[in-house]
Amino acid sequence: MNASWVALSGTLTFAMMAVPAAVQAQSAQQAAQAQPAQTAKRRLELSGFVGSMSFTQDLGTTSNIYMTVTGAAENVSFGKLFGFRASWAFTRNIGAELNVSRATNAYTLNVDDIKAGTASLGEQFDASQLFLTGSVIAQFPLRIGLVPYGMVGAGRVTTRPSSPIQDIDQVSATDVTFGGGVKYWLPSPRWIGLRFDVRYHTATKGLTFPGSDGKPHGMELSVGGIVRLF
């Protein structure tokens, strides 16, 4: 009788020790299986943004026997720069980004006339810039939801004036850009966030009078929203 109780007590003790261990092992296995899926859902980020740009662009000079005309671009005001970005995170810290954006700004002209003297004509026409760039991103996620990052990229910028400038209706050039910013993911829902970006652009050529070689460049500031999928 005593031997039976001893055997039964040993069996119960073993069962009590084995069941929690099995449950713990199963939970660890489920967590390990869920982790890749959770990471995968955070790889693709889509964002829309709006901003402004400090824009430096000289049209150069054109002249005849009566007058000389020079021109320059004005800055892109806030709201006249907008676009879309999509990025894919290859690892926790390295990703790639596609940027498509459009900016609109005005150009002013100054006239130096032999009889009338020098006069500023103010805003004479608008021009749009279409940016299509690809970039490499290095980002550093923090526990509090902030993700500071840096980027460098290159692509094409196409400038179209509202009316042709001495038969020039469009100029396309290589655009090199670099900068950085910070993203913030909300505590809930965690797949929605905000972003702030600062980027510098420089192009190999821009809209100019024939014979001039002005190269546009400027600093872009933008804010936007982000969602992360897949």
Buried (B, 14 or more C-beta within 10 A) or exposed (E): EEEEEEEEEEEEEEEEEEEEEEEEEEEEEEEEEEEEEEEEEBBBBEBBBBBBBEBBBBBBBBEEEEBBBBBBBBBBEEEBBBBBBEBEBEEEEEBBBBBEBBBBBBBBBBBBEEEEEEEEEEEBBBBBBBBBBEBEBEBEBEEEEEBEBBBBBEBEBBBBBEEEBEEBEEBBBEBBBBBBBBBBBEEEEEBEBBBBBEBBBBBEBBBBBEEBEBBBBBBBBBEBEBEBEE
